[in-house]
Amino acid sequence: MSKRPSEQLPRVLAAPSPRDRWVAVVWAAAVVLAPALAAACVIVVLHRPPPRGLVATFPGPVAFSPDGRALAVSSGSGGDVWLWDVATQSRVATLTSPRCTGDEQVAFSPDGTTLAVFSSTSGTTCLWDVATRRQTATLASRRCVGSTQALFSPDGKTLALLSGTPAGSTCVWDVAARRLAILPGLGRASGASVGAFSPNGTTLAVSAADGNVYLWDPATGRRTGTLTDPSDSDGGVYSLAFGRHGLLAVGDENGCAYLWDVATGRLTATLSQPMNQAQGNASITKHSGMGIGDGGPFPEPGDFAQNVTATFSPGGKILAADVSFGYGTYLYDVATRKRVATLTDPGGGGSQPALVAFSPDGTLMAVLDNNGRTYLWSLPRLSLAA
């Protein structure tokens, strides 16, 4: 009997052939030489993934459990979320949340006991007990409709929903009390807001349409600081991620990733992401929506999407960055700011950057690209575990 599409298990790659083992040697050599090549402004691009470097492919967004033993996988089918065992590479359960369907996202609480299934369409979050696989609560408010990202605070007591609505407000749920508080918007004209909690949970960083990042105390709802867009351009912020020692990675809409020291408000690094200019320019057409019917000019070369996502490995030693029309996911040594490897998207180049997430031990990385699939990479073979 054939399985329904929602029951299909992720594809796992077979053992390497002799030719694959030869490719692995080439890959390893490229990783060793990558820092020197990066210093010489040479882009490291491997057009074929290494054998066993790519572990599995999933149909939608994923989240690692805090112990790294499980993945929650949004199947994109009627609110179904799979629980996937990393060790056995198999699906062990399916959780169905009828009230949380449509663009489902998933997030584990820091202690791993709760899984949040969040629907951006309805603004509703369904909470599941991971051990018993029973839904325990539903957090719903019309004020949260249009939210685009769900974040647990490090202590698991707060769930923040970042807004993509013009009002730009942020929903902050007290998970135990099921009580909602609202952080006011900061004049976002359009687009999705993004955010990140600091490791100690005392700061919530939230983006704004003006390209700045605003820092909030989630306990008091008081704004505590502002990080100003160093590019002084019209681009906004596309991603935020905290690392160790107070570092905040900001991916902007102009092809750059910035590293900020939050305590001092000092910009410590700017990393420009290599892009496929030819592919980006080829995407610009008269049907792009610009200059049609509004009397405005047609796009010029270079006026294509240059959005960047960036996140740290658990140890904070590696920064993973992806960019629209890039050559893959770039991995940087945070200490030296050198690019050490590029993981080429098996699905081809993308007009939007991939979303990246490390496993808790830094040995696996999930890359969700703009074709809606998530690729699970094994990093120890690349000597990049952090």
Secondary structure, DSSP 4 states (H G I P E B T S, - for coil): -PPPGGGPPPEEPPPPPHHHHHHHHHHHHHHHHHHHHHHTT-----SSPPTTTEEEEESS-EEE-TTSSEEEEE-SSTTEEEEEETTTTEEEEEEE-TTS-SSEEEEE-TTSSEEEEEETTTTEEEEEETTTTEEEEEE--GGGTTEEEEEE-TTSSEEEEEE-STT--EEEEETTTTEEEEEPP----SS---EEE-TTSS-EEEE-TTS-EEEEETTTTEEEEEE--TT-SS--EEEEEE-STTEEEEEESSSEEEEEETTTTEEEEEEEPPB-HHHHHHT--TTSSSSSSS-PPPPPTT-S---EEEEE-TTSSEEEEEETTBSSEEEEETTTTEEEEEE--TT---SSPPEEEE-TTSSEEEEE-TTS-EEEEE-GGGT---
